Amino acid sequence: MNFIFLEAMLPLGIIAGALCVMGASQHFIHKSAYGRPKHVRSDKWDVAMDRRDRSLMEAAASMKKSMAN
């Protein structure tokens, strides 16, 4: 009688395993398509700020390179 809860463990383990496989496959597909992991909860604002930060860093690097010459 004490081990009746074990009946539910197999289906719950299968469900948990399926969820893990789905999440891992999403991660690897996105990483292979875009070359980097996806940011969680990023919207248009976050994408715009990432683009702005990238351009600012490139501008700073080119300015630093031109100052060194």
N, C-alpha and C positions, 0 to 999 in steps of 0.2 A: 504494500500500500504506500510505502514511503517513496517509491520510485516511479509513481504515475506521472510526475512532471517530466520525466525523461521522454515520454511519448511526444511531447510538444517540442523537444529540443531539436530533433531531426528536421522537421519542416522549418523551424525558425533558423536553423543553421543554413539550410538551403536558400532561404529568402535573403539572409544576411550575405551569404556568398554571392548570390546573383547581384545584389546591390553593389557590392564591392567590385565585382567584375565590370559592371556597367560604368561605374565611376572611373575606374582605372582605364577602361577603353576610351572614354571621353577625354581623359587627360592626355593619353598618348596620341590620340588622333589629332587633338588640337595642337599639341606640342610639335608633331611632325608636320602639320600644315603651316603653322606660323613661326616655328623655330623657338618658341618660348612658352612657358606655361601661361594659362589664362589667368588674368586677375579676377578675383572674386568680387562680384557686385560692382563692376565698372560700367559706367554709363557714358553718354556722349561727352559730358563734361570731363570725366577722367581721361578719356581718349584724347580730347583736345589739349588737356594739360600735359599729357605725356608727349604729344607731338610738339607742343611749345617748349617743354623742357629739353627735348632732344635737339631742337633747333638752337636753343640757347647754348647748350653744351657744345654743339658743333661750332657755333660762332666764337665762343670763348676759346676753344682749342685752336681754331684758325688764327685768332688774334694773338694768342700766346706763341704760336708758331711763327707768325710774322714779326713779333717783337724780338724773338730769339735771333732772327737773321739780321 
